[in-house]
Amino acid sequence: MLPWTFLSIEQLPSIMEQSPASLIAFPFDESFAVQCEATGNPEPEFKWTKNGQDFDPYQDLRLLTEEDSGTFVIPNNGNLTEFQGIYRCYASNKLGTAMSEEIEFIVPNVPKFPKEKIEPLKVEEGQPVILECSPPKGIPPLQIYWMTIGLRHIEQDERVSVGLNGNLYFSNAVRADSRHDYCCFAAFPRIRTIVQKTAMSVIVTNSTSTRAAYFRSGNANSILERKPSLMSPPGDRTYTHHVKGEELLLECIAEGFPTPKVEWSRVGHGLSDRAVVENHGKILSIEEVQQEDEGKYMCKARNAHGEAVHYFYVTVEEPPKWEVEPKSQLKMIGADVVIRCVVSGKPAPTVAWMVNGHPINEVPAGSRKVYDDRIVIHNARPKDSAVYQCEASNRHGTILANANIMIMNLPPLILTEDGLRYMAVERSWVGMHCNVFSSPPSTVTWSRVDSVGTVEGPHFSMHTNGTLEIHGAVSEDEGEYSCFAQNTEGKSAITATLEVKAPTRIVDLPQDLRVLVGTTAQFSCRAEVDPSFIQDYELIWEKDGIALNESETAGYFVDNEMLQVINVSFRHQGVFTCVARSPVDQDTAVAWLTVLDVPEAPEDVMLAERKERTVKLKWIPGDDHNSTTTEFIIEYEESQWEPGRWKELLRVPGNHHSAVLKLHGHVDYSFRVSAVNEVGKGHASKASERHRTPPAAPDKNPENIKIEGHLPHEMDINWEPLPPIEHNGPGLEYRVSYRLQGTDEDWHEHMVKRHSFVVKNTPTFVPYEVRIQARNHIGWAPEPRTVVGYSGEDFPSAAPDDVAVEVMNSTLVKVSWSHVHKDKLQGHLGGYRVNWWRVRSLLDTRKTHGDKHTLTFPGDRIHAHIPGLRPFSEYSLSVTAFNGRGNGPGSHPVSFKTPEGVPDQAAGFRATDIQKHAVTLTWSPPLEASGVLTGYVLQYQLINSTEEVGPLLSVNITSADASKWLLLDLEPMSRYRFYLRCCTRAGCGPAASEESTTGPEAREWILRPPPPDLPPQAFALSNFSASVTILQMSAGLLGKEQMDSELYVAYMNNSKHILPLFIISDFSDPGTEYTIWLMTKDWLDNSRIYEATWTRAKIKGREVSTYDREGLASIHGSVSNQGWFIGLMCAVALLTLVMLVACFVNRNKGGKYSVKEKEDLHPDVESQGMNDDTFCEYSDNDEKPLRGSQHTLTGDMKGGDSGDSMVDYGDEDAHFNEDGSFIGEYAGRKERSSMEIKGTNQSTA
């Protein structure tokens, strides 16, 4: 904001805005504003002149005006012609008057051709014709078109052309020029108007002239020939004046016969590089003509009979322009004032001086003197203050300049606001302003508030307007600065603050993308800004320079620094700009989005150069959608065989837009074209017009002739028939010719319409020559080629000789034989087949003929390898030859024996009778010994939970009959892995493995009798809920050592004695009797502290629990000593026997059970987290065991989680260990699925 003191200073008026020199009233505009805006102090008043006379728009009620403005608006109310004229605006206050340039308001008339009747123009053939247009005047530019009534353009060439004046010229007329509808159309684009002249008629008659000046051509219908002459321009020379910068157009149109050719040259110089010859040589054009293009130009029209010449003298002129434009000045009283006005132009402009809008010679001179290009005022006084005008004009235009001359004395007045804060970007330019108004001019200096002296340095510079410019600002330049202005009348000062900010930089630039139409494009853009601008920073996206508005319809979505273009289409293609903007600067990065799609369908598919069997197909390619067309696919459709079905005919490269198509005869074709690019195949074009070819003989004979013999005395001939489109005409059939190869006998011929033929009564397997030739009603196909084939094959009549077997190893032998003579093959040798079978195992003296095995070896070979034999066995083998008919007789069987091999794994390898320091391992012999067993190798190693494993120890068992082994000196409570290999004289086979954990160290328990004051129920059970029971016990039951141990509760359902599985579960079955034990953690010792029987019953709808206490169990007692346990084991043994009988019967019936499926359906308890060294552990979070007898015991074992059951493994053998507990053993199991209680005097595994 300017200081109020400055606003009170008087100022001369200045024109700030005005209308252009020409203001055209286009008929479709609603109104027309004649503008004139000015400033000054006091506010200026406005005055207008029209055509040099005073004009007051404020008094004309038809015009619209505004207060304090010189602009007035002329409404388009139909009376515009009254306002047509030349206007000038004057802005005046008490100090002077400023004036505008002249403004011409032009009201164009609607151009029209006059209504007239034009007589037909008759002309002899070969004579010149000029049809005049004479267009009406109107607002340029003017465009002329010659067309017919049907709006078809008159074609122009060397003979026919439209001149720059709009006339239509014929250098010589021909009969085809006769027509009655030649129309001239004049178009005025700026007023959106096209007018038409009355149609003209031209009648061209035969030439009858016999003048000697003409030469008669040699044609039968002769035309008199003549030398050229110019129809435009007339005469032999033309003088033209052109304005610099406009287009130079020189035209020569000649007549004559033959049609003359026009040539251009510049006399004395060559044509400019910018010169262009247009309109079939009749126009010479130079864009933006310059002074150096002046000169003499010549056009020459010539033909065989002479030439005509015309010269153009070109002068380039220029409207007035400023060399030195008058400038406004503020001068102190008594100073000399010089106002300069220097102009140039061609012709030389006339310069006129004015003061306050009046001619200078009408204003008192005073101390003012006027020279050609300047005004000088000596010892200027305040009364010399005025607006001086300099106006220069020539025939090409007028220019005007106002210069405000103020004569006054004034102390410095700093117009720039005090206390401004400037922000600059590091390493950029910044200017701090100090605009001073004073007279005489003030001296301006800058300094930093925190330093003494003026600002100095290589990157500081002062401008005459008081601005301090800092180049490459750095953070050290931050701070407060002062500007001082001083002249003879006084001084003034202001301060300004500079802050230097880090530049805004885009660090993650968006990348150019090429995406398929309909997909999603994603741009990313990330920028770094000065930390102080984090809240003021913005990142915006632009497309093609226009900011994007995020909307679902437009398909743009902005997410932080990500721009997504959804469902991309071609309207999204373009340049995307990421703009990172802070209050002081911005950075931009651009990326191009290219949208890809299959090409558009070609257009204008046309047939050309039609011949009997070929046609040329042309087309115009469609848009390739930003992926270069790689090829075009031409398809055809014919109307006889498969109408409506399009088939591919030809592919041509993508840069070809036509193709010559070879066609078949007697076909009615239609064609279409589709384009292919990297995206895929585009839509096909519209179908072309139909093209029918005449019938012809077949072009080719059948191919893929096959000669086979399915029976010994027949020969089957088959071939691939000609497709219907290759018939080339009606009545297609085939001639089959054949004869024995190598003989001169006549060909046997047969005509058939099918594509096969059988020759009867042929010798077995002899060569024949065969020919197949096609024919239709028009004629025969070319001579066919001869194919050799054989008649029918028979079975080979001999077997291979010299069959020998070489044993390579225990499972592989090599067989060799001799060839079967070709006379015995009776056909093409297919190869040999080796048949073998196992006679017996060498471990068994009985011979049993095993399954027969066959390997086929194609081709003529005499040896083969037979793999996959069983070691230590006796085999028989034979070899036979085969051909296309089948196998021949087999050779005499050859016997051989395979040596011993390594045996399979031992069966049923198990760890049993697990003790603290010993484990008993049991096994059965391997199913396949592959020889005579010599013994076993037993290995084992420690594999506790640590990553390291113990050393691998070995035991050699030399007894082949051994089936178990006791390992001693093992670590207690440790896990081992055991390996067992069976051995023969050939070596040891693969190992069977098993893992097991040894038992713990025994613990001594000291139990005290209960103290006398112990309550009668030291061990109590009570219901908590339908499935939870509370167990309570007295601490007096245990000694100190037992109080330090972890105690567990186990139970057994007494009504189900099939499995003594003691686990924590729910007691939710009413009426069920349970046996309860209290045990220590080391459950393998079977040490029980307490035993009781507990029953849950329902009495009168209410569940109650009762139990019988047996007191403390002996620490030396054993489960196996209990009567119930012995009874249970007997029941289990009986049940097992019944199950074995059932399994045996079921196997004989073919019924089988999948152990693997049972495992998948019923995973064992141990696999769900139970360890071998824990019993019934349960925890909600960390698998720690329950402690103490006062904790709530909840059952988590579901009904389907049984660890072992004969129901689940009914197909397996059932085994019992020494204490009668059941172990479900089956192939492949690595861990026990049952959990058992170990007695004090025995071990269980």
C-alpha angles and dihedrals in degrees: 000000000000118000114262090238089061091050089056093056113103115245135189116245119264128195105235103173136013139163121267120271091260121041112185120200102220110199094232095057118097097216143354124226118210101200132209122156126170142171132213144128114276094035108265125244120224131230130177135204126200119202088344094308128106113269125187112197091182091067095050107087091198091068128076117228138173131218116257090012133100093208119110129184126221110208118218095243099142098267098087095126089071089064097047111121147084116299133192128188126216123195114195141178131162092282099054151301131272121199134202130225117267115280117204115205107204122195106193121213119228103260116236137178113233116254107250143150112238118201118227113268113232118198136166120249110270095024122118121258130201120190109192121218102181094186119208121254118265146141109309143272098072121194122193124203128180112206142151125254086264089058094248112147118243103244115239127212139142090302100041125043144151114237128222087254091058098252121135112232129198112192088201129356125238129192091256089064090071109111138127103223110067104149130184115212121195116199125197105189097186092061094032094237133139121183129190130215123221111279116262128213126218123194116191115199133189116279114257100165118123098179113151092230090070129073121219117229122231094247120114088236091046126200121201109249123215142173121264128274129178120256092181131059102022123227127020100285143031131196114211133184118204131184116238112259095024125108118272113218122182119180135194122178116182135190129209143104125289090036108267123237119226123222129188132210141159114235111240094001139056121253115273119259086241093058115109127189112218142172096043092312097309099108130054111202131190117179117218096005114218135200091264090060091070115113147081119316128188133202120196124194116195144169135165093290101049147297143265127213135201129183128213120201104203122199121184115210134182136213118236118288134177120261091169115009119204112258132208113249139194110207134179120242112278096023125126116248124206119190112190127198115177119170137173134199144127118283091031109264124244112238122211125185124210135180118211089344096308126109108266093235089062093057122079108261101216108167091340123116125190122212131176096274105011148037120222123200114192121207092357119216130197089260088065090067107117146124110270118200128202116193123185125185145168133166091286099055152310133255129193134193130188119209118192110212114193121185112195146115117240135164117237113293111188107213094190114095117256120243097023117169116220124195121199134182120238113269091010135111123265130178124202110200131222106172109187128194113196145128120250094029115266130235109241124202134173129211139169116252092225095051141053122246134018125315110272137172142103093273095050122084134171124219126209091246090062098258117143109215121200117196119205096002117210133190091263089066092066116114146075121313132191128212118206123195122186139169137156091283098053145292141262139185143196135184132226134186125221125205120186116210134193112258122258109246132182105223099174107049123201113249129227110261134203109194137168119254111264095028130101125265119202127196124187127199129175127182139187120221138179109285091238090062098054090111095039097045119108134184116204134176127224132190118207088344096308121110114247121239111211107235138143093233093054091046096232122131123178119200111179103292095354128093117196123193106201123206093002117221133173092268087067093057115110145071117326116199125200109208118194106191133186127174091268107032146355140212127211136199126185133207130183121231111206116190116210129201140151113285122272118253116276116251138218096026103192138177119229139167093028115197134166096271104010138052133180115234119203131186143166114238119238126225110304091211095230096306117097114246107247099187147348122233116213115202131185136204124198126199102217112055106021109005115192094021116113120211131188114256107169145352122214131184118273094249092060119090098182139038138191108233123208109215139195123240127259094022129128103218136196122180139203134179133216129185128227129205134164090285095055145265118330130215118292122252124248113283118269124236114282123268123195122200123209121248118271140172116277114281095213145017127240118285136206094048110189123195114193137162116213092170127040095246101037137077120205115205117195131171140176107262121231112263113250092252090058093055088090089199145005128297102041117184138153133238113215114202125181142162139162112282117251096024132104095220120131121272118260107227133194130175114221136169096203124074100245139060133185121213111206132208098024125157115259114275103343126147121257133188112228133188130186118195127181125220137177133179091281097053151284129315118241119291108291126236121248119248123196120216141156133248122239122316128229130204116283109266100209138051126227115270133215095037109183134174126212115192109223099178141325094296105025135064134175118227124198133183141164127259123271108237112254091236088061095048094072090197144020111321109246095182139262134298124210116206121192139168137185114251099187147319113266086230088063125056093202116098117222121175104234129205115301117244128197135194122189121213112190122212135030102310132141105203140040142173122242112204133183099053121153116248123246094021140123117236138182124212140186135180129217134182123227138193136181091293097051146267126340125215118302125246122250110284116262119206125213139163130225120222126240120288136191115286129244124254119296113262124240097008104184141163111230138168093032113196137171096273104009142055129191114219120201132187146157129235117274118271089233113036093176088203143353111325113236099181145289139280114219119194131177142172140182114259107176120164093280120099093245121078129206125254118286109251124196137207121190112214108196097184112096090198095056115122102171141027134196115222115202137189095044124155115258120246090013132129120234136185117215129200127195126190127187117220139205130173087276092059142269124311132221119309127253112213137205135174129210142161124231122232127265132256110274117251124216115229124203112199122189125205111256115269116256093249093055111124115252091248105053090159117043137175123200135173118255099171140334091291105019127079126188118224116200127183137176118250089224090076092075136061123226093269091052093047087059092054130086110252127208134191122224130179140186127211101235093201092060109053095166094097128024092207109157110199137139108266140140123285094215103132109100115223094024122132118219134188113219129202131188108212141175124245093259090074094164088078089061089223109164122192099184138012130189140162115234129189130192115205139167115233118184091340093310124107116231133173129219130181141182117221121217096184127225116349118228113263088222094048121109134213090230090061092062118100095222089055093053090049091048093052091050090052091049092049091051092047091049092053090052090049093051091053090049092049092050092051091046093051092052088053090054096251114144136181124213109230090192092057090049090051091051092049096043112030112196122253094244092056089058095063107293115135126209092240098053134066126213095334117178133177136163095221120358105025093247114154123253112264130209131007097265095069122106112256115213126182116235102168110107124214093253096052100081109151097214134003138162086225089062095044104032090140094061133081112263119223133185126205126219096281093047100251115147122246119189104217121187137154116286099013113140101181137042116258097197128073115216139184114240119219124224094247102041143037131233129199 
